[in-house]
Amino acid sequence: MSTAGATKLPLATVLRQGQLRVALAALLVVCSVVTLGAAWQLKGEQRHSLDLIGRSIAYSTEAAVAFADDAEASRLLAGIGSAERLDSARIVLGDGREFAHYERAPAGALDGLQRRLSPTLELPIVVDGRDAGRLVLSGDAGFLRALLLWAGFGALFGVAVTALAVAATARRQDALVLQPLLALSRTTRSIRQARAFGRRVEPVAVAELDALAGDFNALLDEVQAYEAELVARNEALRQAYEAAAQQSRRDALTGVANRHAFEERLAEALSRARREGERVGLLFADADRFKAVNDEHGHEAGDAVLCAIASRLNRGVRQHDLVARLGGDEFVVLVAPLHSRDELEPMLTHLEALVREPLPLPGGLLLRPSASLGAAVFPDDGDGAAELMAAADRAMYRRKHAGRNRPAATDAPP
């Protein structure tokens, strides 16, 4: 059954209402059974008493009936009826005429109800062995009224005691059941809102609730462990991604930037230079006699030469400049920002000197590598990356043709 639109009741209200209903129902049943049983028993006793009284009246009025003395009969009925607290007493002759009569005076607003509840009894009046009439008695129902009043007062007293007992029980249940449930609810809400999976529910006195708290804490342990595992996995994936991204931008042999990384940095530098009105320098380097080194000393020696050139170029530039290997024995140096074209010539001379430092190889071999460098400047030598690369390449080849490590002019005038 759906309860989406129904009014939500607090658990304390539900428990108290349920306890009160059960207690009142039990009290009503007990009071009803006791009252009805007592009334039935008392009514039986009254019938027996009324029978004895009737026999006594029949015996006492036998002479008055025999001698047709209705005054004496009425006196006897009034005396005995008043003494025995009868509601009424009548002597009716055999022909249906009322011979004598007694009736108690009305006693309050409930007198009519009391008379309707009164037990009645008829006895024959025998004179000389024949029925001379009959005696009709109506007993006093005051006892039943008193019983009902006492039952009502008892029920009210029972309701009051029951309410106090329910309140006391509710307070104990509030401490043992409701408060632990509210604490569990608050903890669950705070964990959901703050994602504080390190919080735990305190143990409680009720076994079932304590077991629930234990299971909840165990579930939190699993969630916390799972979250920690996810965080660790995400961190490992992030580091692996960063390492892979970094590796994809590095030359596998020399460790400097590769062509892809260089082209990205060159595009960024040119874009910034256009906005800011700056210059960008580009150095193109090509190893001298590299094929001869490979042929004479093997590829391991050639790889060592490439690594040495990359390392020495990297050592000779500024921290924010970029050294990259384009492939084979070709390297580039991105100088950005460049304040003046005059800065390039000292840089070329310094880099050439670094590259020419002796390179010891396994087996006692000592090589002295060299490289030819050419320079180009944006925007003097070209307005785009391709034009700038071509200008630097041409400058490098002029330098190479002029002689190893000899200065070569760039395409643009100083």
C-alpha positions in Angstrom: 0.0 0.0 0.0 1.4 3.4 -1.0 2.0 5.9 1.8 3.4 8.7 -0.4 0.6 11.2 0.5 -0.1 9.9 4.0 0.8 11.9 7.1 4.0 10.5 8.6 3.6 9.7 12.4 6.6 9.8 14.8 7.6 6.3 16.1 7.0 7.5 19.7 3.4 8.4 18.9 2.8 5.1 17.1 4.2 3.2 20.1 2.2 5.2 22.7 -1.0 5.0 20.8 -0.6 1.2 20.3 0.2 0.6 24.0 -2.7 2.8 25.1 -5.2 1.0 22.8 -4.1 -2.4 23.9 -4.2 -1.5 27.6 -7.6 0.2 27.3 -9.0 -2.8 25.4 -7.7 -5.2 28.0 -9.1 -3.0 30.8 -12.5 -2.8 29.1 -12.6 -6.6 28.6 -11.6 -7.3 32.3 -14.0 -4.7 33.7 -16.9 -6.0 31.5 -16.2 -9.6 32.5 -15.9 -8.9 36.2 -18.9 -6.6 36.2 -21.2 -9.0 34.3 -20.0 -11.9 36.4 -20.6 -10.0 39.6 -24.0 -8.8 38.4 -25.1 -12.3 37.4 -23.9 -13.8 40.7 -25.6 -11.0 42.8 -28.8 -11.3 40.8 -28.9 -15.0 41.5 -28.3 -14.4 45.2 -31.1 -11.8 45.2 -33.5 -14.2 43.5 -32.8 -16.7 46.2 -33.3 -14.0 48.9 -36.4 -12.8 47.2 -37.8 -16.3 47.2 -37.3 -16.6 51.0 -38.9 -13.2 51.6 -41.8 -14.1 49.4 -42.4 -17.4 51.3 -42.3 -15.4 54.6 -44.8 -12.8 53.2 -47.1 -15.5 51.9 -47.1 -17.3 55.2 -47.7 -14.1 57.1 -50.6 -12.8 54.9 -52.3 -16.2 54.7 -54.8 -15.4 57.5 -55.5 -11.9 56.2 -56.3 -13.3 52.8 -58.5 -16.0 54.4 -60.5 -13.5 56.4 -60.5 -10.9 53.6 -58.7 -8.4 55.8 -57.1 -6.2 53.2 -55.9 -3.6 55.7 -53.9 -6.1 57.7 -52.5 -7.6 54.5 -51.5 -4.1 53.3 -49.9 -3.4 56.7 -47.9 -6.6 56.5 -46.8 -5.9 53.0 -45.7 -2.4 53.9 -43.8 -3.6 57.0 -42.0 -6.5 55.4 -41.4 -4.6 52.1 -39.9 -1.6 53.8 -37.7 -3.8 56.0 -36.5 -5.9 53.1 -36.1 -2.9 50.7 -38.5 -4.2 48.1 -39.5 -2.1 45.2 -43.1 -3.4 45.3 -45.3 -6.2 46.6 -48.8 -7.1 45.5 -51.4 -9.7 46.5 -53.7 -10.6 43.6 -56.7 -12.8 44.3 -57.7 -15.7 42.1 -60.3 -13.6 40.2 -57.6 -11.1 39.3 -58.5 -8.4 41.8 -55.7 -6.7 43.7 -56.2 -7.4 47.3 -53.3 -5.5 48.9 -50.4 -3.4 47.5 -47.1 -1.9 48.6 -44.7 0.3 46.5 -41.5 2.0 47.5 -41.4 5.8 47.1 -39.4 7.0 44.0 -35.7 7.6 44.8 -34.0 9.9 42.3 -33.7 10.3 38.6 -32.5 6.8 38.0 -35.5 5.2 39.8 -37.3 4.2 36.6 -34.1 2.4 35.3 -33.6 0.8 38.6 -37.2 -0.6 38.7 -36.8 -2.0 35.1 -33.6 -3.8 36.3 -35.3 -5.2 39.5 -35.8 -8.9 39.7 -39.5 -10.1 40.0 -41.0 -13.2 41.6 -44.5 -14.7 41.9 -45.5 -17.2 44.6 -49.0 -18.7 45.3 -50.9 -18.0 48.5 -52.5 -21.2 49.8 -55.4 -21.2 52.2 -56.8 -24.5 53.4 -54.9 -26.4 50.7 -56.2 -24.3 47.8 -54.7 -21.3 45.9 -56.4 -18.2 47.2 -54.2 -15.8 45.2 -50.7 -15.0 44.2 -48.0 -12.8 45.6 -46.0 -10.6 43.1 -42.7 -9.2 44.4 -40.2 -6.8 42.8 -36.8 -6.8 44.5 -34.5 -3.8 45.0 -32.1 -3.2 42.1 -30.1 -0.6 44.1 -27.2 -3.1 44.4 -27.0 -3.3 40.7 -26.9 0.4 40.4 -24.2 0.6 43.0 -22.3 -2.2 41.2 -22.5 -0.3 37.9 -21.3 2.9 39.6 -18.4 1.1 41.2 -17.6 -0.5 37.9 -17.6 3.0 36.2 -15.4 4.5 38.9 -13.1 1.4 38.7 -12.9 1.8 34.9 -11.9 5.5 35.2 -9.4 4.7 37.9 -8.0 1.9 35.7 -7.8 4.2 32.7 -5.8 6.7 34.8 -3.5 4.0 36.2 -3.1 2.6 32.7 -2.2 6.0 31.2 0.4 6.4 33.9 1.8 2.9 33.2 1.8 3.6 29.5 3.7 6.9 30.0 6.3 5.1 32.2 6.6 2.3 29.7 6.9 4.8 26.9 9.7 6.7 28.7 11.6 3.4 29.1 11.0 2.4 25.5 12.1 5.9 24.4 15.4 5.4 26.1 15.9 1.7 25.0 14.4 1.8 21.5 13.5 5.2 20.2 16.7 7.1 21.1 19.0 4.4 19.6 16.9 4.4 16.4 17.0 8.2 16.2 20.8 8.1 16.8 21.1 5.6 13.9 19.0 7.9 11.7 21.1 10.9 12.6 24.3 9.0 11.9 23.0 7.7 8.6 21.9 11.2 7.5 25.2 12.8 8.5 27.2 10.1 6.7 25.1 10.6 3.6 25.4 14.4 3.7 29.1 14.7 4.6 30.3 11.3 3.2 32.0 10.7 6.6 32.3 7.0 6.3 34.5 6.9 9.4 31.6 7.5 11.8 30.2 4.6 13.7 27.0 3.8 15.7 27.4 3.3 19.4 26.4 -0.1 21.0 22.9 -0.1 22.7 21.2 -2.2 25.4 18.6 -3.9 23.3 20.0 -7.0 21.6 18.2 -6.7 18.3 19.1 -3.0 17.9 22.7 -3.7 19.0 22.9 -6.3 16.3 21.5 -3.8 13.8 24.1 -1.3 14.9 26.8 -3.9 14.5 25.6 -4.8 11.0 25.4 -1.1 10.1 29.0 -0.5 11.3 30.2 -3.6 9.4 28.6 -2.2 6.3 30.3 1.1 6.9 33.6 -0.7 7.2 33.0 -2.3 3.8 31.9 1.0 2.2 34.9 2.8 3.7 37.3 0.1 2.5 35.7 0.2 -1.0 35.9 4.0 -1.1 39.6 3.9 -0.1 40.2 1.3 -2.8 38.4 3.4 -5.4 40.4 6.5 -4.3 43.7 4.5 -4.5 42.7 3.2 -8.0 41.8 6.6 -9.2 45.0 8.0 -8.0 47.0 5.2 -9.6 45.1 5.8 -12.9 45.7 9.5 -12.7 49.4 9.0 -12.1 49.5 6.4 -14.9 47.7 8.8 -17.2 50.0 11.6 -16.3 53.0 9.4 -16.8 51.7 8.2 -20.2 50.9 11.7 -21.2 54.3 12.8 -20.2 55.9 9.8 -22.0 53.9 10.6 -25.1 55.5 14.1 -25.2 59.1 12.8 -24.6 61.6 11.3 -27.0 62.2 7.7 -26.0 65.9 7.8 -26.6 67.1 11.1 -25.3 64.4 12.1 -22.9 63.9 15.6 -24.4 60.6 16.7 -25.9 59.4 15.0 -29.1 58.1 16.6 -32.3 54.5 16.6 -31.1 55.3 18.4 -27.9 57.6 20.9 -29.8 54.9 21.7 -32.3 52.4 22.4 -29.5 54.8 24.7 -27.7 55.8 26.5 -30.8 52.2 27.2 -31.7 51.5 28.5 -28.2 54.6 30.7 -28.3 53.8 32.2 -31.7 50.2 32.9 -30.6 51.4 34.6 -27.5 54.0 36.6 -29.4 51.4 37.8 -31.9 49.2 39.1 -29.0 52.0 40.6 -27.0 54.2 41.8 -29.9 57.1 39.7 -28.8 59.9 37.8 -30.7 60.5 34.1 -30.7 63.8 32.4 -31.5 64.2 29.0 -33.1 67.5 27.1 -33.3 67.9 24.1 -35.6 70.7 21.7 -34.8 72.0 18.8 -36.9 74.8 16.4 -35.7 78.0 16.5 -37.9 79.3 13.2 -39.4 76.6 11.2 -37.5 76.3 8.5 -40.2 80.1 8.0 -40.0 79.9 7.5 -36.2 77.2 4.9 -36.7 79.1 3.1 -39.5 82.5 3.1 -37.7 81.5 2.6 -34.1 78.0 1.1 -34.2 74.5 2.2 -33.3 75.2 2.2 -29.6 77.9 4.8 -30.1 75.5 6.8 -32.3 72.8 6.6 -29.6 75.3 7.8 -27.0 76.2 10.8 -29.3 72.5 11.7 -29.7 71.9 11.5 -25.9 75.0 13.6 -25.3 73.9 16.3 -27.7 70.4 16.4 -26.2 71.7 16.6 -22.7 74.3 19.4 -23.6 71.7 21.4 -25.5 69.3 21.2 -22.5 72.1 22.3 -20.2 72.9 25.3 -22.3 69.5 26.9 -22.6 67.4 28.9 -20.2 65.0 27.1 -17.9 61.9 28.1 -19.8 63.3 27.3 -23.2 62.5 24.0 -24.9 64.9 21.4 -26.4 63.3 18.8 -28.7 64.4 16.0 -31.0 62.6 16.0 -34.3 63.9 12.6 -35.4 67.2 11.1 -36.5 70.0 13.5 -35.6 67.9 16.7 -35.9 67.2 18.9 -32.8 65.5 22.2 -32.2 65.6 24.8 -29.5 62.6 27.1 -28.9 63.7 30.4 -27.3 60.7 32.2 -26.1 60.4 35.0 -25.3 63.3 36.5 -27.2 64.0 40.1 -26.3 66.6 40.8 -29.1 68.0 39.0 -32.1 71.5 39.7 -30.7 70.9 37.2 -27.9 71.0 34.3 -30.4 74.7 34.5 -31.5 76.2 34.1 -28.0 73.7 31.2 -27.4 74.8 29.5 -30.6 78.5 29.8 -29.6 77.8 28.5 -26.1 75.8 25.5 -27.4 78.5 24.6 -30.0 81.1 24.6 -27.2 79.0 22.4 -25.0 78.3 19.9 -27.8 82.1 19.6 -28.6 83.0 18.4 -25.2 84.7 15.0 -25.3 82.4 12.0 -25.0 84.0 8.8 -23.5 82.5 5.5 -24.8 82.9 1.9 -23.5 86.2 0.3 -24.6 88.2 3.5 -24.0 87.0 5.2 -27.1 86.8 9.0 -26.9 84.6 11.0 -29.3 84.3 14.7 -29.8 80.8 15.2 -31.3 79.8 18.4 -33.0 76.6 19.9 -34.5 75.7 22.6 -37.0 73.2 25.1 -35.7 71.1 27.7 -37.5 68.8 30.3 -36.1 65.6 32.1 -37.2 63.5 34.8 -35.5 59.7 35.4 -35.5 58.5 37.6 -37.1 61.6 38.7 -38.9 62.3 35.3 -40.7 58.7 34.0 -41.0 55.2 34.6 -39.8 54.3 31.0 -39.2 55.7 27.8 -37.8 56.5 26.3 -41.2 58.2 29.4 -42.5 60.2 29.7 -39.2 61.3 26.1 -39.4 62.4 26.4 -43.0 64.4 29.6 -42.3 66.2 27.9 -39.4 66.9 24.8 -41.5 68.4 27.0 -44.3 70.6 28.8 -41.8 71.7 25.5 -40.4 72.7 24.2 -43.8 74.6 27.4 -44.7 76.5 26.9 -41.5 77.2 23.2 -42.3 78.4 24.0 -45.8 80.6 26.8 -44.5 82.3 24.4 -42.3 81.7 22.4 -39.1 80.9 24.7 -36.2 81.4 27.8 -38.3 79.0 30.8 -37.9 76.3 31.1 -40.5 74.0 34.1 -40.9 70.2 33.7 -40.8 67.9 34.6 -43.6 67.0 38.0 -42.1 69.5 40.8 -41.5 70.5 41.5 -37.9 
